[in-house]
Amino acid sequence: MCLFKIASNIKLKLNIFFTLLFFVLISLQAFSQGGFKWSNDGNSYYRIENNNIVLYSLPSNDSKVLISKEQLTPEGSEKPLAVSYFNISDDEKKVLLLTNTKRVWRINTKGDYWILNFETGKLQQIGKILPESSLMFAKISPDGKSVAYVSGNNVYVEDLSTSKIKALTTDGSTTLIDGTFDWAYEEEFACRDGFRWSPDSKSIAYWQIDASDIKKFYMINNTDSIYSKPIPIEYPKVGETPSSCRVGVVSIDDAKTKWIDIPGDPRQHYIVRMEFVPSTEKLLIQQLNRKQNENKLFMSDSKTGDSKVVYEESDKAWVDIYQAGNPYTIDFTNNFIWYNNGKNILWASEKDGWRHLYNVSLEGKKENLITQGDYDFIDLEYIDIKNGNVYFMASPDNATQSYLYKTKLNGKGKLELVSPKSLKGTHSYDVSPTGAYAIHSFSNHYTRPASELISFKDQKPVNIEASIETNIAKLEEAPKEEFIKVTTADGVEMDGWMVKPTDFDPAKKYPVVFYVYTEPASATVKDNYDIGSNRLYKGDMAEDGYIYISLDSRGTPAPKGREWRKSIYRNIGQINIHDQAMAAKEILKWDFVDPERIAVWGWSGGGSTTLNLMFRYPEIYKTGIAIAAVANQLTYDNIYQERYMGLPQENREDFVKGSPITYAKGLEGNLLYIHGTGDDNVHYQNAEMLINELVKYNKQFQFMAYPNRTHSIYEGEGTTEHLRALYTNYLKANCPPGGR
């Protein structure tokens, strides 16, 4: 499951001296919404500003309005388009604009698309005959003559010169999905954009998901009418057969589809990547078996449909899928990392015990290990073909941080630190297409987030006066968080952070509040600014007298090697719970900790962890707040749960042993359980199942249901403030703050 994502509050007190830093930071925020783009030559970038699209030239950073709000105003309208995303065509003669967007599950991927022709100044809406805000993933063809998009789960193509629309597929329905994906694929593989143009613009390859055999789960809307309304969703529970999936290539000319022949039962595997090999008519397709412990790459002929395996690997637990880019942006495509004119790809694998980068030949040649050593590759930033270097994120010495390194593409180079040595913490980079420039961002737990434009090759800031290092003293604050390591009686060393009370007195005893997640989807202990803040607490926990702690146990995706991450296989709800409790026992030995005031809280997987800890270790945890928790692992989706736990048909006992509901009779302390009735991710049935079990054993607890709220519980007037008040009041009443 996806950890509930919370956008950090960026509290920057900037004076005029920080103008450029602020400017670039805003650029990053705009980029995350599709409002920032590098030019193809990497020597300039585009931004949305005040309904204009502005071009900035580097290194001068001079700006000019490329597309004015007047140009973005449709004929007959008095207002310009409110553009939320734009994309420049390959030939940079047209710009694709997305407006009037609507949310689909997690992000706004539906809307209305327009195209502006730079040469003629013509602004035209595409898909005009289709329903409003129904178009998805529009892409201009490589030759610039057409645009393709999805609407109503069908794929369309539109001639830009005539505005003639052609349906390339017509069988799309609620359950037969062409060109995009069902709930499970989107949630667990971040698959949204489900079609690719061929390099010659003559065909389109697309996914087809057949969810017709997936049972419907019904959420109930009881508030918008005097009669209840069922909300159906095709949701494959763990143990249920997945949606069928196949890839077709449809001709633009005659709208006929050639289906690709991928061996195996299409209902017992997943197709998670598909892309045309550059400058060819061949497709590279990645297939995972249902358990996700076997991975195969197929080279497929788009004309004949024939396929052959060109690479495969397996893992005793699961094969991790490395995704380059941010899966929470609309333009994320989960593509391959091409190298050597499409003859090779760069590939991440844990086959030697660490996540490393490999050069994999698609022509049968021996693969080559690029990154070498006892450390994890975290993320790819740039491939410098000319000088034979690859730039990537790693942190060999501190799993809570992240730095830019480089090494040789041939695997014979040393690991070289590129990030400034003086900046200890978490770095990130957005590199221009040619590697000329980059946006470098940095923060740590005592340094406010800052960004700078740099010349990427020599890592020098474009503006020395406004650089991060020049202004570091003004960005730094007195640290609130203290990073700690806790070693359990089992010899497991866990990273953590701790926020002590503002007026901390070591002679007094204070309450401890543990923030937990602990599952493979996310780590909570990262050296970022404001990492120790609690957005649900109304006030300041440190000022009020709480010790606030979070610890990453085994199974979290920290860069500590394969064994650390995959020890949780078939052990969710077991090994992670044990580690958390054993670490808490060590913390209880500290003289300034009050063992009678120990609280724990978490959301989603963290809610599940909270329940398990409360039920199984009541001697430690006296108060718990669990939000949107999976109480019964057998209720969650098949892709996530089977990846980390196997199939319940084969090892059902592992699911039972890891589920909080199994131990509900062990509740002794104070429990607040919160769930949204419209949660399409972790269904509300978890709450009702758990309530029944607690009632059976006469366990008293407090419960709050938020009608029609999703997994994030933010929809509806007053929801966030109500949730914060509920959380804070319950914590203060049952785990009083302050030293004693």
BELBELKA-V628855 format. One record per residue. RES is the residue in one letter. SS is DSSP state (a for helix, b for strand, c for the rest). D_CENTER is the distance of its C-alpha to the mean C-alpha in whole Angstrom. Layout:
BEGIN
[[RES/SS/D_CENTER] [RES/SS/D_CENTER]]
END
This chain:
BEGIN
[[M/c/11] [C/c/8] [L/c/9] [F/c/10] [K/c/8] [I/c/11] [A/c/12] [S/c/15] [N/c/18] [I/c/19] [K/c/23] [L/c/25] [K/c/29] [L/c/29] [N/c/33] [I/a/34] [F/a/34] [F/a/30] [T/a/30] [L/a/28] [L/a/26] [F/a/25] [F/a/25] [V/a/22] [L/a/20] [I/a/20] [S/a/20] [L/a/16] [Q/a/16] [A/a/17] [F/a/15] [S/a/12] [Q/c/14] [G/c/16] [G/c/19] [F/b/19] [K/b/20] [W/b/22] [S/c/25] [N/c/26] [D/c/28] [G/c/26] [N/c/29] [S/b/28] [Y/b/25] [Y/b/24] [R/b/23] [I/b/24] [E/b/27] [N/c/29] [N/c/28] [N/b/29] [I/b/27] [V/b/29] [L/b/29] [Y/b/29] [S/b/31] [L/c/31] [P/c/32] [S/c/34] [N/c/31] [D/b/34] [S/b/32] [K/b/34] [V/b/33] [L/b/32] [I/b/32] [S/c/33] [K/c/33] [E/c/36] [Q/c/35] [L/c/32] [T/c/34] [P/c/35] [E/c/39] [G/c/40] [S/c/37] [E/c/38] [K/c/34] [P/c/32] [L/c/29] [A/c/26] [V/c/23] [S/c/20] [Y/b/19] [F/b/21] [N/b/21] [I/b/25] [S/c/26] [D/c/27] [D/c/31] [E/c/30] [K/c/32] [K/b/30] [V/b/27] [L/b/25] [L/b/24] [L/b/22] [T/b/23] [N/b/24] [T/b/20] [K/b/19] [R/b/16] [V/b/15] [W/c/13] [R/c/10] [I/b/11] [N/b/15] [T/b/15] [K/b/19] [G/b/22] [D/b/25] [Y/b/25] [W/b/28] [I/b/29] [L/b/31] [N/b/34] [F/c/34] [E/c/38] [T/c/39] [G/c/37] [K/c/37] [L/b/34] [Q/b/33] [Q/b/31] [I/b/30] [G/c/30] [K/c/32] [I/c/34] [L/c/31] [P/c/29] [E/c/28] [S/c/24] [S/c/24] [L/b/23] [M/b/20] [F/b/18] [A/b/22] [K/b/23] [I/b/26] [S/c/28] [P/c/28] [D/c/32] [G/c/31] [K/c/33] [S/b/31] [V/b/28] [A/b/26] [Y/b/24] [V/b/23] [S/b/25] [G/c/25] [N/c/24] [N/b/26] [V/b/26] [Y/b/28] [V/b/30] [E/b/32] [D/b/34] [L/c/34] [S/c/38] [T/c/39] [S/c/36] [K/c/37] [I/b/34] [K/b/34] [A/b/32] [L/c/31] [T/c/30] [T/c/32] [D/c/31] [G/c/28] [S/c/27] [T/c/25] [T/c/25] [L/b/26] [I/b/23] [D/b/23] [G/c/21] [T/c/18] [F/c/17] [D/c/17] [W/a/15] [A/a/14] [Y/a/13] [E/a/11] [E/a/9] [E/a/10] [F/a/10] [A/c/8] [C/c/11] [R/c/13] [D/c/15] [G/c/18] [F/b/21] [R/b/22] [W/b/25] [S/c/28] [P/c/29] [D/c/32] [S/c/31] [K/c/33] [S/b/30] [I/b/27] [A/b/25] [Y/b/23] [W/b/21] [Q/b/23] [I/b/22] [D/b/25] [A/c/24] [S/c/27] [D/c/28] [I/c/25] [K/c/26] [K/b/26] [F/b/24] [Y/b/26] [M/b/25] [I/b/28] [N/b/28] [N/c/32] [T/c/32] [D/c/32] [S/c/35] [I/c/38] [Y/c/37] [S/c/34] [K/b/31] [P/b/29] [I/b/26] [P/b/25] [I/b/22] [E/b/22] [Y/c/20] [P/c/21] [K/b/21] [V/c/21] [G/c/25] [E/c/25] [T/c/25] [P/c/22] [S/c/22] [S/b/24] [C/b/23] [R/b/25] [V/b/25] [G/b/27] [V/b/29] [V/b/31] [S/b/33] [I/c/33] [D/c/37] [D/c/38] [A/c/35] [K/c/35] [T/b/32] [K/b/33] [W/b/31] [I/c/29] [D/c/31] [I/c/28] [P/c/30] [G/c/29] [D/c/29] [P/c/26] [R/c/26] [Q/c/25] [H/b/22] [Y/b/19] [I/b/19] [V/b/15] [R/b/16] [M/b/20] [E/b/21] [F/b/25] [V/c/26] [P/c/27] [S/c/30] [T/c/31] [E/c/31] [K/b/29] [L/b/26] [L/b/24] [I/b/22] [Q/b/20] [Q/b/21] [L/b/20] [N/b/22] [R/c/22] [K/c/21] [Q/c/19] [N/c/21] [E/b/23] [N/b/21] [K/b/24] [L/b/24] [F/b/26] [M/b/28] [S/b/29] [D/b/32] [S/c/31] [K/c/35] [T/c/36] [G/c/33] [D/c/34] [S/b/31] [K/b/31] [V/b/29] [V/b/29] [Y/b/26] [E/b/25] [E/b/24] [S/b/24] [D/c/23] [K/c/25] [A/c/22] [W/c/19] [V/c/18] [D/c/14] [I/c/12] [Y/c/12] [Q/c/9] [A/c/11] [G/c/9] [N/c/6] [P/c/5] [Y/c/5] [T/c/9] [I/c/12] [D/c/13] [F/c/10] [T/c/13] [N/c/12] [N/c/15] [F/c/17] [I/b/19] [W/b/22] [Y/b/25] [N/c/29] [N/c/29] [G/c/27] [K/c/29] [N/b/26] [I/b/23] [L/b/21] [W/b/19] [A/b/18] [S/b/19] [E/c/20] [K/c/24] [D/c/26] [G/c/24] [W/c/22] [R/c/19] [H/b/20] [L/b/21] [Y/b/23] [N/b/25] [V/b/26] [S/b/29] [L/c/29] [E/c/32] [G/c/33] [K/c/33] [K/c/32] [E/c/29] [N/b/29] [L/b/27] [I/c/26] [T/c/24] [Q/c/27] [G/c/27] [D/c/26] [Y/c/23] [D/c/19] [F/b/18] [I/b/14] [D/b/13] [L/b/16] [E/b/17] [Y/b/20] [I/b/23] [D/b/26] [I/c/29] [K/c/32] [N/c/32] [G/c/30] [N/b/27] [V/b/24] [Y/b/22] [F/b/19] [M/b/17] [A/b/18] [S/c/20] [P/c/23] [D/c/25] [N/c/22] [A/c/19] [T/c/18] [Q/c/18] [S/b/17] [Y/b/20] [L/b/20] [Y/b/23] [K/b/25] [T/b/27] [K/b/29] [L/c/28] [N/c/31] [G/c/29] [K/c/33] [G/c/31] [K/c/31] [L/c/28] [E/b/28] [L/b/26] [V/c/26] [S/c/24] [P/c/27] [K/c/28] [S/c/29] [L/c/26] [K/c/24] [G/c/21] [T/b/17] [H/b/18] [S/b/15] [Y/b/17] [D/b/17] [V/b/20] [S/c/22] [P/c/22] [T/c/26] [G/c/25] [A/c/27] [Y/b/25] [A/b/22] [I/b/20] [H/b/20] [S/b/19] [F/b/20] [S/b/20] [N/b/21] [H/c/22] [Y/c/25] [T/b/24] [R/b/23] [P/b/20] [A/b/22] [S/b/21] [E/b/24] [L/b/25] [I/b/26] [S/b/28] [F/c/26] [K/c/29] [D/c/30] [Q/c/28] [K/b/30] [P/b/29] [V/c/31] [N/c/32] [I/a/33] [E/a/34] [A/a/31] [S/c/29] [I/c/27] [E/c/30] [T/c/32] [N/c/31] [I/a/29] [A/a/32] [K/a/31] [L/a/28] [E/b/28] [E/c/29] [A/c/31] [P/c/28] [K/c/27] [E/b/25] [E/b/27] [F/b/25] [I/b/26] [K/b/27] [V/b/28] [T/b/30] [T/c/31] [A/c/34] [D/c/32] [G/c/32] [V/c/28] [E/b/27] [M/b/24] [D/b/22] [G/b/22] [W/b/23] [M/b/25] [V/b/27] [K/c/30] [P/c/32] [T/c/34] [D/c/37] [F/c/37] [D/c/40] [P/c/40] [A/c/43] [K/c/41] [K/c/39] [Y/b/36] [P/b/33] [V/b/30] [V/b/26] [F/b/24] [Y/b/20] [V/c/18] [Y/c/15] [T/c/16] [E/c/14] [P/c/13] [A/c/9] [S/c/9] [A/c/12] [T/c/14] [V/c/17] [K/c/16] [D/c/18] [N/c/17] [Y/c/19] [D/c/20] [I/c/18] [G/c/20] [S/c/21] [N/c/20] [R/c/20] [L/c/21] [Y/c/25] [K/c/27] [G/c/29] [D/c/29] [M/a/28] [A/a/30] [E/a/33] [D/a/33] [G/c/34] [Y/b/31] [I/b/29] [Y/b/26] [I/b/24] [S/b/21] [L/b/21] [D/c/18] [S/c/20] [R/c/20] [G/c/18] [T/c/15] [P/c/13] [A/c/15] [P/c/17] [K/c/20] [G/c/21] [R/a/20] [E/a/23] [W/a/21] [R/a/18] [K/a/19] [S/c/22] [I/c/20] [Y/c/21] [R/c/23] [N/c/23] [I/c/20] [G/c/22] [Q/c/25] [I/a/24] [N/a/22] [I/a/24] [H/a/27] [D/a/25] [Q/a/24] [A/a/28] [M/a/30] [A/a/28] [A/a/29] [K/a/33] [E/a/33] [I/a/32] [L/c/34] [K/c/37] [W/c/36] [D/c/39] [F/c/38] [V/b/35] [D/b/37] [P/b/36] [E/b/37] [R/b/34] [I/b/31] [A/b/28] [V/b/25] [W/b/22] [G/b/18] [W/b/16] [S/c/15] [G/a/15] [G/a/17] [G/a/19] [S/a/20] [T/a/21] [T/a/23] [L/a/25] [N/a/25] [L/a/26] [M/a/29] [F/a/30] [R/a/31] [Y/c/32] [P/c/34] [E/c/36] [I/c/33] [Y/c/31] [K/c/33] [T/b/30] [G/b/27] [I/b/25] [A/b/22] [I/b/20] [A/c/18] [A/c/19] [V/c/19] [A/c/23] [N/c/24] [Q/a/22] [L/a/24] [T/a/22] [Y/c/19] [D/b/17] [N/a/19] [I/a/16] [Y/a/14] [Q/a/17] [E/a/19] [R/a/17] [Y/a/18] [M/a/21] [G/c/23] [L/c/25] [P/a/27] [Q/a/30] [E/a/30] [N/a/29] [R/a/29] [E/a/30] [D/a/27] [F/a/25] [V/a/28] [K/a/28] [G/a/25] [S/c/25] [P/a/26] [I/a/28] [T/a/30] [Y/a/31] [A/a/32] [K/a/35] [G/a/35] [L/c/34] [E/c/36] [G/c/34] [N/b/33] [L/b/30] [L/b/28] [Y/b/26] [I/b/24] [H/b/22] [G/b/21] [T/c/24] [G/c/21] [D/c/18] [D/c/17] [N/c/15] [V/c/17] [H/c/20] [Y/c/23] [Q/a/25] [N/a/24] [A/a/26] [E/a/29] [M/a/29] [L/a/29] [I/a/31] [N/a/34] [E/a/33] [L/a/34] [V/a/37] [K/a/38] [Y/c/39] [N/c/40] [K/c/37] [Q/c/37] [F/c/33] [Q/b/32] [F/b/30] [M/b/28] [A/b/27] [Y/b/25] [P/c/26] [N/c/24] [R/c/21] [T/c/17] [H/c/15] [S/c/14] [I/c/18] [Y/c/19] [E/c/21] [G/c/24] [E/c/27] [G/c/27] [T/a/24] [T/a/22] [E/a/26] [H/a/27] [L/a/24] [R/a/25] [A/a/28] [L/a/28] [Y/a/26] [T/a/28] [N/a/31] [Y/a/31] [L/a/30] [K/a/33] [A/a/35] [N/a/34] [C/c/33] [P/c/35] [P/c/34] [G/c/37] [G/c/39] [R/c/42]]
END
